Amino acid sequence: MEEIDDSVDPSLAALRSHKFRRRMLWVLIAVVIIAALILTPPLINANRLRLRIANKMSESLGRPVHLDKVTLNILPVPGFTLENLVVGDDPSFGHEPVIRADSVHATLRASSLWRHQVEFGTISFEAPSVNLVRRADGRWNFESILLHAEAANTAPTAQTGAGPAPRFPYIEATGARLNIKIDDEKKPFALTESDFALWQPSPQEWRLRVEAKPTRTDTNVSDTGVFTVEATLQRAASVADVPIEFTAAWRRAPLGEASRVLTGVDAGWRGNLEATATLTGTLGDSTLSSTLKLTNLRRADFIPAKPLNISVECNGHITVPIALMHEPSCTLPLDKNDPTAGLVAVTADTLDLARLRSTGLRLGMTNVPDAWVLDWARLL
């Protein structure tokens, strides 16, 4: 069979030339797009959007917001970088900002742009500082921010398509620091190296997750374990009526360092601490259940033949905004596997967690052997 010479077949040569020109056209389009993505951001003065973005965030939080600079990002995901973000506080709570962050990255939801809306997919804070303040009247600075957010009409974070209501962004932070201030006194307690996440799984609720390291600013502490929080909040007309499901845990904490965090000094105890607490109900009236486990409990200056292991269970009702517990009770069974063993119980009428004051404190002991009392006497 005789081979066909492509060089003398005009139709085949024209076809190949057409394919080549089409490939070159697509390559040229790709080059133009890449060049535009690289060259466009410096040409756009995104800082003109600084005031608009600050005003939008201020409307969302109900607090004044200040930004020093805004930078537009095209790759890998369109968005902005906000520098020196400061969220001011209500003057009645003090003059320190609620949130301060050197850098915040916000990504845009591309699908919302087709509807002439601007929705943020994620808002990521790098090493922010957060101040929680409680006034003398028992009000917290986050209460009005919470109610302001609840009043906003937002769609769930994971909703795939844009709709009439803007989707709530996935808010996260790494390396955060949480400070606590009671009236005019900033407490030495703080949570550092915090990883934080907040999102809206449904139109009526928010989810919160925190993992942090407890610390104290007026003494040197090192290994203080890990503090975690998982919480679900729902919409309500007032802060006291907000339904809440809350779980907190403090794990892997050596007792020496834990006592430094709680009291400012090493109490001279050794062992390990595990503490958990759950809240169910509303912020105005929640049922609190907590467990404190101390293992290998002993004095630092000697090792006894038998270290103490205890597990204390506490219950009560708590009004979260004013940190007041009603009818708290704690029980310490000497042997959880033996219901006939001795029992130590502590009850009170009220317990003010903010000031660590109680009223009507009572101590009761049932079938407690003398040897157990002597063990505690040696420890204390």
C-alpha positions, 0 to 999 in steps of 0.5 A: 500500500502506498503511504500518503505524504502529509506535506502534499495533502493540503487538507491535512496540513490545514487541519494541523495548522488549525489545531496548532493555532487553537492550542496557541490561543489557549496557551495565550489566554492562560498566560494572560490570566496568570499575568493578570492574577500576578500583576492586578493586586499591586495595581488595585488600591485595596486600601480604599476598601479599608473604611468600608470593611471596617464599617461592615465589621463594626455593624456585625459586632456592634463595636467600633473597628479600626484597620491600618491596612488592607491587602488584596489576595488573588492566589490561591483563594481570593480574599484580603489580609487585614493588618492591625485589627482593633475591635473597641469595647464599650467605654463602661467596660474600660478602654482596652479593646475587646480584640487586637490582632496584628494580622487577619486573613479573610477569604471570599466566597466566589459564588456570592460575587455573582449575586453582587454580595460579598461573603467571607468563607473563613476569617483567620486571626493570627495570635490575637489578644482577647479581653473578657471584662466583667463589670461590678454589676455582673455584666460581661462585655461579650453579652451585647456582642452575642445578642447583636450576632443573634439578631443578624439574619445569617445562613449556616456556614456550610451552606453550599450556595448563596441565598438571600441571607449571607452565610456565617463565616468560619472564624478561627484563631491560632496562638490566641491569648484570652485575658480576664478582667473583673471590674478594674482589676485584670486577673493574673489568669490567662489562656495562651497558645489557644486554637479557636473555632466558631461556626454556624451549623444551622440558622438557630445555633452556633458551635464553639471549640477552644483548646488552650494552655492555662497560665498565670502572669504573676509567676513562672509556670511551665507544664500546665496541661491542656484546657478544652471547651466544646459549646453550642449556643442557640438564638434567644431574645435575651442573654439569660434565655440563650440555650447552652450545651457546654463541656470543658476539661482540664487534663494532663496537669501536674498538681504542682503547676496546677496549684501555681495557676490557681493560687500563684504559688506551688502548694507542695503537692504532687500528682496529676489533675483531671477536671471536667465540667458540663452545663446544660440549660440556659445561661440564666439557669444551667445545671452544672455537673463536674468531676475532679480526679487527683491521682498519686496525690502526695507531698513533694518532700516525701513519697508515702507507701500508698499515694491517695487517689480521689474523685470528687463529683460536684453538682448545682445550678449556675447563673452563668453571666453573674457566675453564681451557683445555687445549692452546690454540693460536692461528694467524695466517696472513699470507694466508688466500687463499694456503696457501703464505704465512707462518704465526705460531702460539702454543701452550700447555699450559694457560691460566687465563682467570681469572688470565690465566696460561699454562704451556708457552707456545711461539711458532713462525713459518714462512715469515714475510717480513722486511717483515712483521716490520718492519711489526709492529716499527713498530706496537709 
